[in-house]
Structure formats: C-alpha cells, structure tokens
Amino acid sequence: MLALVVAFSLVIGFVVAAGMIGRESRRLSLQPRQPVWRLEEAAVFVEDELPFDVAAKIDGETLRELLRVHLNQLQFKSDPGDVDEIAEESTAIQHVYREALSQGIEITRPTIDAVVKAHFRYLNAIGALGAASSPE
C-alpha cells in the first residue's frame, strides 16, 4: 500500500513538473531573440562592408580594437534614454577617433568613419539598435 502511494506521488510530481516546464518553454519560445554582439562575427561583417580602399589600410587586430572601442562608447558613455544620441553617427565617430588616438592606434578619420558606419549596420542587422533585418 505504501509503495502504491509513493508511486502515485511520483507520477503526480512528474506530471506537474512536465506541465510547468512545457508552459515555460512555450512562453520563452514566443519571446523575440535577444541580440548578441560577437566580436568575430562583427569583425567579419564590418570587413565585408568596408570599401576596398579602407579595408586595404586596416588590419584585423586594429579593426577588432576599433569595434571594442565603439561598443564600449555605446555601452558605457551614452545615455540609455536618448536613442537619438546613440544613432548620431558623427558624435560616435568623434568619440571613437579620440579614444583610438588616446590608445595609440594609428588610424585616419575616413577609416574610422567607414568602420563606425559599417558597425552601425551590423548592430541594426542583429537587432541591437532596432528590429533585426532578417530572422536567424
């Protein structure tokens, strides 16, 4: 008799747990994917978007460092409530150029301009600055 009560309790517990897990997984599947910034993915995207003359002047490590600088500028030095300031390319270009010079990165302003614009296109493509352009 005791074994029957224990078995029945285990079955009830399993059914409740399966129902809760199913409900939560359904709820999570209906939510949109959160954008995830990956350095290597961003670098490949930006390299493909850069004009040939700019891509010829910049090496991979410098590009990755500029992407880190730009992301840090967006993440830590912008007002989260002011979307217009984040989307302001000229301000971002100035900040990235100053930060790159302060870190000793030898780079020209037109190169920074092209990298930041391509990085903004990447952020838009993954949905970090708006809706994602295509589902993954």
C-alpha positions as CSV (number, residue, x, y, z in Angstrom):
1,M,0.0,0.0,0.0
2,L,2.8,2.4,0.9
3,A,4.6,1.6,-2.4
4,L,1.4,2.5,-4.3
5,V,1.1,5.9,-2.5
6,V,4.8,6.6,-3.2
7,A,4.5,5.7,-6.9
8,F,1.3,7.7,-7.2
9,S,3.1,10.7,-5.6
10,L,6.0,10.4,-8.0
11,V,3.7,10.2,-11.0
12,I,1.8,13.4,-9.9
13,G,5.1,15.2,-9.3
14,F,6.3,14.2,-12.7
15,V,3.1,15.4,-14.4
16,V,3.2,18.8,-12.6
17,A,6.9,19.3,-13.4
18,A,6.4,18.4,-17.1
19,G,3.5,20.8,-17.3
20,M,5.5,23.6,-15.8
21,I,8.5,23.0,-18.0
22,G,6.2,22.9,-21.1
23,R,4.5,26.1,-20.2
24,E,7.7,28.0,-19.5
25,S,9.4,26.7,-22.7
26,R,6.3,27.8,-24.7
27,R,6.4,31.2,-23.1
28,L,10.1,31.6,-23.8
29,S,9.8,30.4,-27.4
30,L,7.3,33.2,-28.1
31,Q,9.7,35.9,-27.0
32,P,11.9,37.5,-29.6
33,R,15.6,36.5,-29.6
34,Q,17.9,38.9,-27.7
35,P,20.6,40.4,-29.9
36,V,24.1,39.1,-29.0
37,W,27.2,41.0,-30.1
38,R,30.1,38.7,-31.0
39,L,33.4,40.2,-31.8
40,E,34.4,37.8,-34.6
41,E,31.0,37.9,-36.2
42,A,31.1,41.7,-36.1
43,A,34.6,41.9,-37.5
44,V,33.7,39.6,-40.5
45,F,30.5,41.7,-41.2
46,V,32.3,45.0,-41.0
47,E,35.2,43.7,-43.1
48,D,32.7,42.7,-45.8
49,E,31.0,46.1,-45.6
50,L,34.1,48.3,-45.8
51,P,35.1,49.8,-49.1
52,F,38.2,48.3,-50.7
53,D,40.5,51.2,-50.2
54,V,39.6,51.4,-46.4
55,A,39.9,47.6,-46.0
56,A,43.3,47.7,-47.5
57,K,44.6,50.2,-44.9
58,I,43.4,48.4,-41.8
59,D,44.5,45.1,-40.3
60,G,42.2,42.7,-38.4
61,E,43.5,43.4,-35.0
62,T,43.1,47.2,-35.4
63,L,39.6,46.6,-36.7
64,R,38.7,44.5,-33.7
65,E,40.1,47.1,-31.3
66,L,38.1,49.8,-33.0
67,L,34.9,47.7,-32.7
68,R,35.6,47.2,-29.0
69,V,36.1,51.0,-28.6
70,H,32.9,51.8,-30.4
71,L,30.9,49.2,-28.4
72,N,32.3,50.5,-25.1
73,Q,31.4,54.0,-26.2
74,L,27.9,52.9,-27.0
75,Q,27.5,50.8,-23.8
76,F,29.1,53.0,-21.2
77,K,29.2,56.6,-22.4
78,S,25.7,57.1,-23.8
79,D,22.5,57.9,-22.1
80,P,20.2,54.9,-22.4
81,G,17.2,57.1,-22.6
82,D,18.5,59.2,-25.5
83,V,18.2,57.0,-28.6
84,D,18.9,59.9,-30.9
85,E,22.4,60.3,-29.4
86,I,23.2,56.6,-29.9
87,A,22.2,56.8,-33.6
88,E,24.1,60.0,-34.1
89,E,27.0,58.8,-36.3
90,S,29.1,61.9,-36.3
91,T,29.2,62.0,-32.5
92,A,30.1,58.3,-32.4
93,I,32.8,58.8,-35.0
94,Q,34.3,61.7,-33.0
95,H,34.4,59.7,-29.8
96,V,35.9,56.6,-31.4
97,Y,38.5,58.7,-33.2
98,R,39.5,60.4,-29.9
99,E,39.6,57.2,-28.0
100,A,41.6,55.4,-30.7
101,L,44.2,58.2,-30.7
102,S,44.4,58.1,-26.9
103,Q,45.1,54.4,-27.1
104,G,47.8,54.9,-29.6
105,I,46.0,53.4,-32.6
106,E,47.4,54.9,-35.8
107,I,44.2,55.5,-37.9
108,T,42.7,58.1,-40.2
109,R,39.4,59.8,-39.7
110,P,37.9,58.4,-43.0
111,T,38.8,54.9,-41.9
112,I,37.0,55.5,-38.5
113,D,34.1,56.9,-40.4
114,A,33.7,53.8,-42.6
115,V,34.2,51.4,-39.7
116,V,31.7,53.1,-37.4
117,K,29.1,53.2,-40.2
118,A,29.6,49.5,-41.0
119,H,29.4,48.7,-37.3
120,F,26.1,50.5,-37.0
121,R,24.8,48.5,-40.0
122,Y,25.9,45.3,-38.1
123,L,24.1,46.4,-34.9
124,N,21.0,47.1,-37.0
125,A,21.3,43.7,-38.7
126,I,21.4,41.8,-35.4
127,G,18.6,43.9,-33.9
128,A,20.7,45.7,-31.2
129,L,19.6,49.2,-32.4
130,G,16.2,48.3,-33.8
131,A,14.4,45.3,-35.3
132,A,16.6,42.6,-36.8
133,S,16.7,42.8,-40.6
134,S,16.3,39.1,-41.1
135,P,15.4,36.2,-38.8
136,E,18.3,33.8,-37.9
